[in-house]
C-alpha cells in the first residue's frame, strides 16, 4: 500500500489530538507560491506532496515533531516554528546542505535530497542516512511514527 498525503494529515491530526495540541490552519495559495519562490532561490524544490500537506495544515508541532511550513509561526507558550526556507537557509554550508529538511524530531531529520529527490531519514549528529523512504508521504509517516 502506498502512503498518501491524506494518510499524513490524518496521522498528524491524531498525534496533535493525543498531545492536546492544536492543528494549524492550511496555507493559502499565495503563501505556498511565496514558499516555492524562496526555496527555489536557495536551489531547492518543495515536493508537491509537502505543498499538499501545507494546504491542509501549514506547519505542525507536537510531541517533539516539527513539520516546517510556509511562514514562521508563534505557537502556544511562546515557542516559534520556523518556516521551511528559514530552516534550509540555517543549514546552508553544513552537513545537511544537500537536503531540504521537511521535518525534525528529537533524534532525526526527515528530508529530501536536493539532487536526487530521495527521501531520507537522517541522524541528527552526524547527519547520516538512517533510512530511505519511497516518497514524501512515507517519509513523513515515519516521522510521525518515531514521535508517537
C-alpha positions as CSV (number, residue, x, y, z in Angstrom):
1,X,0.0,0.0,0.0
2,X,1.4,3.4,-1.0
3,X,1.2,6.2,1.6
4,X,-0.7,9.3,0.7
5,X,-0.9,12.9,1.8
6,X,-4.3,12.1,3.4
7,X,-2.6,9.4,5.5
8,X,-0.1,12.0,6.7
9,X,-2.7,14.6,7.5
10,X,-4.7,12.0,9.4
11,X,-1.7,10.8,11.4
12,X,-0.6,14.4,12.3
13,X,-4.1,15.2,13.4
14,X,-4.2,12.1,15.6
15,X,-0.8,12.9,17.1
16,X,-1.9,16.5,17.8
17,X,-5.1,15.3,19.5
18,X,-3.2,12.8,21.6
19,X,-0.9,15.5,22.8
20,X,-3.6,18.2,23.3
21,X,-2.1,20.4,20.6
22,X,-4.0,22.5,18.0
23,X,-3.6,21.8,14.3
24,X,-2.6,24.9,12.4
25,X,-4.8,26.1,9.6
26,X,-3.8,25.4,6.0
27,X,-1.7,27.8,3.8
28,X,-3.2,30.0,1.1
29,X,-2.1,29.6,-2.5
30,X,-0.2,33.0,-2.1
31,X,1.7,31.6,0.9
32,X,2.6,28.4,-0.9
33,X,3.7,30.4,-4.0
34,X,5.9,32.6,-1.8
35,X,7.5,29.5,-0.2
36,X,8.1,27.9,-3.6
37,X,9.9,31.1,-4.7
38,X,12.0,31.4,-1.6
39,X,13.1,27.7,-1.6
40,X,13.9,28.0,-5.4
41,X,16.2,30.9,-4.6
42,X,18.1,28.5,-2.3
43,X,18.4,26.0,-5.1
44,X,15.8,23.5,-4.0
45,X,12.3,22.4,-4.9
46,X,9.4,22.0,-2.4
47,X,7.9,18.5,-3.1
48,X,4.4,18.7,-4.4
49,X,3.3,16.3,-1.6
50,X,4.6,18.6,1.0
51,X,2.7,21.5,-0.6
52,X,-0.4,19.4,-0.5
53,X,0.1,18.8,3.2
54,X,0.6,22.5,3.8
55,X,-2.7,23.3,2.1
56,X,-4.3,21.2,4.9
57,X,-2.1,22.4,7.8
58,X,0.6,25.0,7.5
59,X,3.3,23.5,9.8
60,X,3.0,21.2,12.8
61,X,4.5,20.8,16.2
62,X,3.5,18.2,18.8
63,X,5.4,15.7,20.9
64,X,8.8,16.8,19.7
65,X,7.9,16.6,16.0
66,X,8.1,19.8,13.9
67,X,6.9,19.9,10.3
68,X,8.0,23.1,8.6
69,X,5.5,25.3,6.8
70,X,5.3,28.5,4.7
71,X,6.0,31.1,7.4
72,X,7.4,31.4,10.9
73,X,4.6,30.6,13.4
74,X,4.3,31.6,17.0
75,X,3.0,28.6,19.0
76,X,1.4,28.3,22.4
77,X,3.8,29.0,25.2
78,X,5.8,31.5,23.1
79,X,7.7,28.8,21.1
80,X,8.3,29.5,17.4
81,X,8.1,27.1,14.5
82,X,10.4,28.3,11.7
83,X,9.4,28.3,8.0
84,X,10.8,25.6,5.7
85,X,13.0,28.1,3.8
86,X,14.4,29.5,7.1
87,X,15.5,26.0,8.1
88,X,17.1,25.5,4.7
89,X,18.9,28.8,5.0
90,X,20.1,28.0,8.5
91,X,21.5,24.6,7.3
92,X,23.3,26.0,4.3
93,X,27.0,25.1,4.2
94,X,26.7,22.4,6.8
95,X,26.2,18.6,6.8
96,X,22.6,18.9,5.6
97,X,23.3,21.4,2.8
98,X,22.3,18.8,0.2
99,X,18.9,18.1,1.7
100,X,15.7,20.1,2.1
101,X,14.6,19.3,5.7
102,X,10.8,18.9,5.8
103,X,10.5,17.7,9.5
104,X,12.6,17.4,12.6
105,X,12.3,15.3,15.7
106,X,14.5,14.9,18.8
107,X,16.7,12.3,17.1
108,X,16.2,12.6,13.4
109,X,15.6,14.9,10.4
110,X,13.2,13.8,7.6
111,X,14.5,15.4,4.3
112,X,14.5,15.3,0.6
113,X,17.9,15.1,-1.2
114,X,18.1,18.2,-3.4
115,X,19.8,16.5,-6.4
116,X,18.1,13.0,-6.5
117,X,14.8,13.6,-4.7
118,X,15.5,10.6,-2.4
119,X,13.5,10.8,0.8
120,X,16.0,10.3,3.7
121,X,15.6,9.9,7.4
122,X,18.8,11.4,8.8
123,X,20.5,11.0,12.1
124,X,20.8,14.4,13.9
125,X,24.5,14.0,14.7
126,X,26.2,13.2,12.4
127,X,23.8,13.6,9.5
128,X,24.0,10.0,8.3
129,X,21.2,8.4,6.3
130,X,19.3,6.1,8.7
131,X,16.6,5.1,6.1
132,X,15.4,5.8,2.7
133,X,11.6,6.0,2.1
134,X,9.7,5.5,-1.1
135,X,8.2,9.0,-1.2
136,X,7.4,12.1,0.8
137,X,4.2,10.7,2.4
138,X,6.0,7.6,3.6
139,X,8.9,9.8,4.9
140,X,6.5,12.0,6.9
141,X,4.6,8.9,8.3
142,X,7.9,7.6,9.5
143,X,8.5,10.9,11.3
144,X,5.1,10.7,13.0
145,X,5.7,7.0,14.0
146,X,9.1,8.0,15.5
147,X,7.3,10.5,17.8
148,X,4.2,8.6,18.7
